[in-house]
Each structure stands twice: as C-alpha cells, then as structure tokens.
Amino acid sequence: MSDSASKPRPQFRNISVPQILSYNLPLAGKTSILHRVSGALLFLCLPLVIIPLFALSVTSAESYASISQWASNPLCKIVLLVLVWGYLHHFCAGIRYLTLDLHIGNDKEAAQKSAGVVIGISLALTVIFGLKLFGVW
C-alpha cells in the first residue's frame, strides 16, 4: 500500500478559549448550555442563599423586616432577578426537553423554533417579574 494514495489523518488539537467563544452555536445549543448554567446556578444558590433567607424570614417579624430591608437594595434586586431568570429558564427549557423526550419537535426546524420560544418566554417572564420587583408594575 502506498502512502500517496491515503489521505492524511486529521489532527485534533486543543482549542483555546477565544476559539470556543467565537464558535457559532445554533439556538438549540445555546438553550441547552443556558439550561445547564441555570441548573447549576439554582443548585449552588439553593443551600447558600435561598434556604437560609427563607429560614430567617419565617423566624420572626423582625427578621422578616430585616430581610425586606436588605432586599430593597438595588444590587440585591438584581441578584434576585438573576435567580428568577435561572428558575424560569430552567423550568421552560425543562418542559421543552420533556416534549423532546416524547419525540415531539425532534426535527431541526421545530427544535430551533422551540429553543427560540423557550428563550423568549423565559426572558418575557423575567421582565414581568423584574418590573414587579423594581416596583414599576
């Protein structure tokens, strides 16, 4: 067998962070990554932020008032809004993945549409909660 007839084997090398960031993922891929990020965010914040704040808020009226005063800080409201977005996106994407498990919308076009719907609905609901949180509505 001659070497000139065979094609050279592809070389797979490690890629760097700028190459990863410049990679153009389809919307379904971005939705999948955001689903994982929101799940990790909720998983890490549940024992560190959410449960201690809830436990403190139901202890007494004074502790509830202190948490209420703490939550009126704009920076805390932004953190709470990020947590709300994480929950809403994770919930909406979870429903999308349940429908995909039922083999509904498995083709490429339907998957792209459902990914766009998930991102749109989660952002719209986050805006509604944000308006309520910041006292606009």
CNS distance restraints for C-alpha pairs under 8 A (distance, minus, plus):
assign (resid   2 and name CA) (resid   6 and name CA) 7.37 0.50 0.50
assign (resid  15 and name CA) (resid  19 and name CA) 6.28 0.50 0.50
assign (resid  15 and name CA) (resid  20 and name CA) 7.11 0.50 0.50
assign (resid  16 and name CA) (resid  20 and name CA) 6.50 0.50 0.50
assign (resid  17 and name CA) (resid  21 and name CA) 6.19 0.50 0.50
assign (resid  18 and name CA) (resid  22 and name CA) 6.10 0.50 0.50
assign (resid  19 and name CA) (resid  23 and name CA) 6.32 0.50 0.50
assign (resid  25 and name CA) (resid  29 and name CA) 5.75 0.50 0.50
assign (resid  25 and name CA) (resid  30 and name CA) 6.33 0.50 0.50
assign (resid  26 and name CA) (resid  30 and name CA) 6.49 0.50 0.50
assign (resid  26 and name CA) (resid 112 and name CA) 7.66 0.50 0.50
assign (resid  27 and name CA) (resid  31 and name CA) 6.12 0.50 0.50
assign (resid  27 and name CA) (resid 112 and name CA) 6.05 0.50 0.50
assign (resid  27 and name CA) (resid 115 and name CA) 6.13 0.50 0.50
assign (resid  27 and name CA) (resid 116 and name CA) 6.78 0.50 0.50
assign (resid  28 and name CA) (resid  32 and name CA) 6.19 0.50 0.50
assign (resid  28 and name CA) (resid 111 and name CA) 6.51 0.50 0.50
assign (resid  28 and name CA) (resid 112 and name CA) 5.55 0.50 0.50
assign (resid  28 and name CA) (resid 115 and name CA) 5.10 0.50 0.50
assign (resid  28 and name CA) (resid 116 and name CA) 7.76 0.50 0.50
assign (resid  29 and name CA) (resid  33 and name CA) 6.26 0.50 0.50
assign (resid  30 and name CA) (resid  34 and name CA) 6.09 0.50 0.50
assign (resid  31 and name CA) (resid  35 and name CA) 6.02 0.50 0.50
assign (resid  31 and name CA) (resid  93 and name CA) 7.36 0.50 0.50
assign (resid  31 and name CA) (resid 115 and name CA) 6.00 0.50 0.50
assign (resid  31 and name CA) (resid 118 and name CA) 7.74 0.50 0.50
assign (resid  31 and name CA) (resid 119 and name CA) 7.09 0.50 0.50
assign (resid  32 and name CA) (resid  36 and name CA) 6.42 0.50 0.50
assign (resid  32 and name CA) (resid  93 and name CA) 7.84 0.50 0.50
assign (resid  33 and name CA) (resid  37 and name CA) 6.17 0.50 0.50
assign (resid  34 and name CA) (resid  38 and name CA) 5.90 0.50 0.50
assign (resid  34 and name CA) (resid  89 and name CA) 7.79 0.50 0.50
assign (resid  35 and name CA) (resid  39 and name CA) 6.09 0.50 0.50
assign (resid  35 and name CA) (resid  89 and name CA) 6.74 0.50 0.50
assign (resid  35 and name CA) (resid  90 and name CA) 5.33 0.50 0.50
assign (resid  35 and name CA) (resid  93 and name CA) 6.31 0.50 0.50
assign (resid  35 and name CA) (resid  94 and name CA) 7.86 0.50 0.50
assign (resid  36 and name CA) (resid  40 and name CA) 6.14 0.50 0.50
assign (resid  36 and name CA) (resid  90 and name CA) 7.99 0.50 0.50
assign (resid  37 and name CA) (resid  41 and name CA) 6.06 0.50 0.50
assign (resid  38 and name CA) (resid  42 and name CA) 6.13 0.50 0.50
assign (resid  38 and name CA) (resid  86 and name CA) 4.54 0.50 0.50
assign (resid  38 and name CA) (resid  87 and name CA) 6.89 0.50 0.50
assign (resid  38 and name CA) (resid  89 and name CA) 7.00 0.50 0.50
assign (resid  38 and name CA) (resid  90 and name CA) 5.87 0.50 0.50
assign (resid  39 and name CA) (resid  43 and name CA) 6.01 0.50 0.50
assign (resid  39 and name CA) (resid  86 and name CA) 7.17 0.50 0.50
assign (resid  39 and name CA) (resid  87 and name CA) 7.83 0.50 0.50
assign (resid  39 and name CA) (resid  90 and name CA) 6.26 0.50 0.50
assign (resid  40 and name CA) (resid  44 and name CA) 6.04 0.50 0.50
assign (resid  41 and name CA) (resid  45 and name CA) 5.99 0.50 0.50
assign (resid  41 and name CA) (resid  83 and name CA) 7.62 0.50 0.50
assign (resid  41 and name CA) (resid  86 and name CA) 6.92 0.50 0.50
assign (resid  42 and name CA) (resid  46 and name CA) 5.79 0.50 0.50
assign (resid  42 and name CA) (resid  83 and name CA) 7.08 0.50 0.50
assign (resid  42 and name CA) (resid  86 and name CA) 6.73 0.50 0.50
assign (resid  42 and name CA) (resid  87 and name CA) 6.97 0.50 0.50
assign (resid  43 and name CA) (resid  47 and name CA) 7.63 0.50 0.50
assign (resid  44 and name CA) (resid  48 and name CA) 6.72 0.50 0.50
assign (resid  45 and name CA) (resid  49 and name CA) 5.14 0.50 0.50
assign (resid  45 and name CA) (resid  50 and name CA) 6.30 0.50 0.50
assign (resid  46 and name CA) (resid  50 and name CA) 4.88 0.50 0.50
assign (resid  46 and name CA) (resid  51 and name CA) 5.91 0.50 0.50
assign (resid  47 and name CA) (resid  51 and name CA) 5.57 0.50 0.50
assign (resid  47 and name CA) (resid  52 and name CA) 7.09 0.50 0.50
assign (resid  48 and name CA) (resid  52 and name CA) 6.78 0.50 0.50
assign (resid  49 and name CA) (resid  53 and name CA) 6.13 0.50 0.50
assign (resid  50 and name CA) (resid  54 and name CA) 6.12 0.50 0.50
assign (resid  51 and name CA) (resid  55 and name CA) 6.03 0.50 0.50
assign (resid  52 and name CA) (resid  56 and name CA) 6.07 0.50 0.50
assign (resid  53 and name CA) (resid  57 and name CA) 6.03 0.50 0.50
assign (resid  53 and name CA) (resid  67 and name CA) 7.50 0.50 0.50
assign (resid  54 and name CA) (resid  58 and name CA) 6.42 0.50 0.50
assign (resid  55 and name CA) (resid  59 and name CA) 6.46 0.50 0.50
assign (resid  56 and name CA) (resid  60 and name CA) 7.71 0.50 0.50
assign (resid  56 and name CA) (resid  63 and name CA) 6.14 0.50 0.50
assign (resid  56 and name CA) (resid  64 and name CA) 7.04 0.50 0.50
assign (resid  56 and name CA) (resid  67 and name CA) 7.94 0.50 0.50
assign (resid  57 and name CA) (resid  61 and name CA) 7.68 0.50 0.50
assign (resid  57 and name CA) (resid  63 and name CA) 5.64 0.50 0.50
assign (resid  57 and name CA) (resid  64 and name CA) 4.35 0.50 0.50
assign (resid  57 and name CA) (resid  67 and name CA) 6.64 0.50 0.50
assign (resid  58 and name CA) (resid  63 and name CA) 7.69 0.50 0.50
assign (resid  58 and name CA) (resid  64 and name CA) 6.75 0.50 0.50
assign (resid  59 and name CA) (resid  63 and name CA) 6.55 0.50 0.50
assign (resid  59 and name CA) (resid  64 and name CA) 7.56 0.50 0.50
assign (resid  60 and name CA) (resid  64 and name CA) 6.30 0.50 0.50
assign (resid  61 and name CA) (resid  65 and name CA) 6.17 0.50 0.50
assign (resid  62 and name CA) (resid  66 and name CA) 6.27 0.50 0.50
assign (resid  63 and name CA) (resid  67 and name CA) 6.23 0.50 0.50
assign (resid  64 and name CA) (resid  68 and name CA) 6.02 0.50 0.50
assign (resid  65 and name CA) (resid  69 and name CA) 6.09 0.50 0.50
assign (resid  66 and name CA) (resid  70 and name CA) 6.11 0.50 0.50
assign (resid  67 and name CA) (resid  71 and name CA) 5.97 0.50 0.50
assign (resid  68 and name CA) (resid  72 and name CA) 6.39 0.50 0.50
assign (resid  69 and name CA) (resid  73 and name CA) 7.38 0.50 0.50
assign (resid  70 and name CA) (resid  76 and name CA) 7.30 0.50 0.50
assign (resid  71 and name CA) (resid  76 and name CA) 5.61 0.50 0.50
assign (resid  71 and name CA) (resid  77 and name CA) 6.19 0.50 0.50
assign (resid  72 and name CA) (resid  76 and name CA) 7.13 0.50 0.50
assign (resid  72 and name CA) (resid  77 and name CA) 6.78 0.50 0.50
assign (resid  73 and name CA) (resid  77 and name CA) 6.30 0.50 0.50
assign (resid  74 and name CA) (resid  78 and name CA) 6.29 0.50 0.50
assign (resid  75 and name CA) (resid  79 and name CA) 6.41 0.50 0.50
assign (resid  76 and name CA) (resid  80 and name CA) 6.11 0.50 0.50
assign (resid  77 and name CA) (resid  81 and name CA) 6.00 0.50 0.50
assign (resid  77 and name CA) (resid 133 and name CA) 7.10 0.50 0.50
assign (resid  77 and name CA) (resid 134 and name CA) 7.42 0.50 0.50
assign (resid  78 and name CA) (resid  82 and name CA) 6.23 0.50 0.50
assign (resid  79 and name CA) (resid  83 and name CA) 6.37 0.50 0.50
assign (resid  80 and name CA) (resid  84 and name CA) 6.13 0.50 0.50
assign (resid  81 and name CA) (resid  85 and name CA) 6.10 0.50 0.50
assign (resid  81 and name CA) (resid 126 and name CA) 7.25 0.50 0.50
assign (resid  81 and name CA) (resid 129 and name CA) 7.63 0.50 0.50
assign (resid  81 and name CA) (resid 130 and name CA) 6.28 0.50 0.50
assign (resid  81 and name CA) (resid 133 and name CA) 7.93 0.50 0.50
assign (resid  82 and name CA) (resid  86 and name CA) 6.12 0.50 0.50
assign (resid  83 and name CA) (resid  87 and name CA) 6.25 0.50 0.50
assign (resid  84 and name CA) (resid  88 and name CA) 6.11 0.50 0.50
assign (resid  84 and name CA) (resid 126 and name CA) 6.72 0.50 0.50
assign (resid  84 and name CA) (resid 129 and name CA) 7.80 0.50 0.50
assign (resid  85 and name CA) (resid  89 and name CA) 5.87 0.50 0.50
assign (resid  85 and name CA) (resid 122 and name CA) 6.83 0.50 0.50
assign (resid  85 and name CA) (resid 123 and name CA) 7.21 0.50 0.50
assign (resid  85 and name CA) (resid 126 and name CA) 5.49 0.50 0.50
assign (resid  86 and name CA) (resid  90 and name CA) 5.95 0.50 0.50
assign (resid  87 and name CA) (resid  91 and name CA) 6.02 0.50 0.50
assign (resid  88 and name CA) (resid  92 and name CA) 6.10 0.50 0.50
assign (resid  88 and name CA) (resid 122 and name CA) 5.48 0.50 0.50
assign (resid  88 and name CA) (resid 125 and name CA) 7.38 0.50 0.50
assign (resid  88 and name CA) (resid 126 and name CA) 7.27 0.50 0.50
assign (resid  89 and name CA) (resid  93 and name CA) 5.90 0.50 0.50
assign (resid  89 and name CA) (resid 118 and name CA) 7.14 0.50 0.50
assign (resid  89 and name CA) (resid 119 and name CA) 7.05 0.50 0.50
assign (resid  89 and name CA) (resid 122 and name CA) 5.01 0.50 0.50
assign (resid  89 and name CA) (resid 123 and name CA) 7.79 0.50 0.50
assign (resid  90 and name CA) (resid  94 and name CA) 5.85 0.50 0.50
assign (resid  91 and name CA) (resid  95 and name CA) 6.42 0.50 0.50
assign (resid  92 and name CA) (resid  96 and name CA) 6.43 0.50 0.50
assign (resid  92 and name CA) (resid 118 and name CA) 5.70 0.50 0.50
assign (resid  92 and name CA) (resid 121 and name CA) 7.62 0.50 0.50
assign (resid  92 and name CA) (resid 122 and name CA) 6.64 0.50 0.50
assign (resid  93 and name CA) (resid  97 and name CA) 6.19 0.50 0.50
assign (resid  93 and name CA) (resid 115 and name CA) 7.84 0.50 0.50
assign (resid  93 and name CA) (resid 118 and name CA) 5.93 0.50 0.50
assign (resid  94 and name CA) (resid  98 and name CA) 6.18 0.50 0.50
assign (resid  95 and name CA) (resid  99 and name CA) 6.36 0.50 0.50
assign (resid  96 and name CA) (resid 100 and name CA) 6.27 0.50 0.50
assign (resid  96 and name CA) (resid 114 and name CA) 6.98 0.50 0.50
assign (resid  96 and name CA) (resid 115 and name CA) 7.80 0.50 0.50
assign (resid  96 and name CA) (resid 118 and name CA) 7.39 0.50 0.50
assign (resid  97 and name CA) (resid 101 and name CA) 6.11 0.50 0.50
assign (resid  98 and name CA) (resid 102 and name CA) 6.51 0.50 0.50
assign (resid  99 and name CA) (resid 103 and name CA) 6.55 0.50 0.50
assign (resid  99 and name CA) (resid 104 and name CA) 5.42 0.50 0.50
assign (resid  99 and name CA) (resid 105 and name CA) 7.38 0.50 0.50
assign (resid 100 and name CA) (resid 104 and name CA) 5.23 0.50 0.50
assign (resid 100 and name CA) (resid 105 and name CA) 6.17 0.50 0.50
assign (resid 100 and name CA) (resid 106 and name CA) 6.07 0.50 0.50
assign (resid 105 and name CA) (resid 110 and name CA) 4.97 0.50 0.50
assign (resid 105 and name CA) (resid 111 and name CA) 5.73 0.50 0.50
assign (resid 105 and name CA) (resid 114 and name CA) 7.78 0.50 0.50
assign (resid 106 and name CA) (resid 110 and name CA) 6.63 0.50 0.50
assign (resid 106 and name CA) (resid 111 and name CA) 5.97 0.50 0.50
assign (resid 107 and name CA) (resid 111 and name CA) 6.09 0.50 0.50
assign (resid 108 and name CA) (resid 112 and name CA) 6.22 0.50 0.50
assign (resid 109 and name CA) (resid 113 and name CA) 6.23 0.50 0.50
assign (resid 110 and name CA) (resid 114 and name CA) 6.04 0.50 0.50
assign (resid 111 and name CA) (resid 115 and name CA) 6.09 0.50 0.50
assign (resid 112 and name CA) (resid 116 and name CA) 6.29 0.50 0.50
assign (resid 113 and name CA) (resid 117 and name CA) 6.16 0.50 0.50
assign (resid 114 and name CA) (resid 118 and name CA) 6.11 0.50 0.50
assign (resid 115 and name CA) (resid 119 and name CA) 6.35 0.50 0.50
assign (resid 116 and name CA) (resid 120 and name CA) 5.99 0.50 0.50
assign (resid 117 and name CA) (resid 121 and name CA) 5.91 0.50 0.50
assign (resid 118 and name CA) (resid 122 and name CA) 6.01 0.50 0.50
assign (resid 119 and name CA) (resid 123 and name CA) 6.05 0.50 0.50
assign (resid 120 and name CA) (resid 124 and name CA) 6.02 0.50 0.50
assign (resid 121 and name CA) (resid 125 and name CA) 6.04 0.50 0.50
assign (resid 122 and name CA) (resid 126 and name CA) 6.05 0.50 0.50
assign (resid 123 and name CA) (resid 127 and name CA) 6.14 0.50 0.50
assign (resid 124 and name CA) (resid 128 and name CA) 6.35 0.50 0.50
assign (resid 125 and name CA) (resid 129 and name CA) 6.19 0.50 0.50
assign (resid 126 and name CA) (resid 130 and name CA) 5.88 0.50 0.50
assign (resid 127 and name CA) (resid 131 and name CA) 6.08 0.50 0.50
assign (resid 128 and name CA) (resid 132 and name CA) 6.36 0.50 0.50
assign (resid 129 and name CA) (resid 133 and name CA) 5.92 0.50 0.50
assign (resid 130 and name CA) (resid 134 and name CA) 6.01 0.50 0.50
assign (resid 131 and name CA) (resid 135 and name CA) 6.11 0.50 0.50
assign (resid 131 and name CA) (resid 136 and name CA) 5.09 0.50 0.50
assign (resid 131 and name CA) (resid 137 and name CA) 5.52 0.50 0.50
assign (resid 132 and name CA) (resid 136 and name CA) 6.00 0.50 0.50
assign (resid 132 and name CA) (resid 137 and name CA) 5.01 0.50 0.50
